[in-house]
């Protein structure tokens, strides 16, 4: 996988992180679930990038 494709995947993962983080915060009114959500997204993106 070349560098431009990896950067594209990271940008594609950044949009759900921003929008999803706002939705999770609106639902739970706390930053702890947002942190958990962001960590799960980071792990998923990292697993996909390591392939």
C-alpha positions in Angstrom: 0.0 0.0 0.0 1.5 3.3 -1.0 1.8 6.5 1.1 -1.0 8.4 -0.8 -3.5 5.5 -0.2 -2.6 5.4 3.5 -3.1 9.1 3.9 -6.4 8.8 2.1 -7.6 6.1 4.5 -6.5 8.2 7.5 -8.5 11.2 6.1 -11.5 8.9 5.5 -11.2 7.8 9.2 -10.9 11.3 10.5 -14.4 12.4 9.4 -16.2 9.7 11.5 -14.0 10.6 14.4 -15.1 14.2 14.3 -18.8 13.7 13.5 -19.2 10.6 15.5 -17.4 12.1 18.5 -19.9 14.9 18.5 -22.8 12.5 18.3 -21.5 10.4 21.1 -21.0 13.5 23.3 -24.6 14.6 22.5 -26.0 11.3 23.6 -23.9 10.7 26.7 -23.0 14.2 27.8 -19.6 13.1 28.9 -16.1 12.9 27.4 -15.4 9.4 28.6 -17.5 7.6 26.0 -16.1 9.9 23.4 -12.6 8.8 24.4 -13.6 5.2 24.2 -15.1 5.8 20.8 -12.0 7.5 19.5 -9.7 4.7 20.8 -11.8 2.1 19.1 -11.6 4.1 15.8 -7.9 4.5 16.2 -7.5 0.7 16.8 -9.6 -0.1 13.8 -7.7 2.3 11.5 -4.3 1.0 12.9 -5.3 -2.6 12.2 -6.4 -1.7 8.7 -3.2 0.3 8.1 -0.9 -2.5 9.3 -2.2 -5.0 6.7 
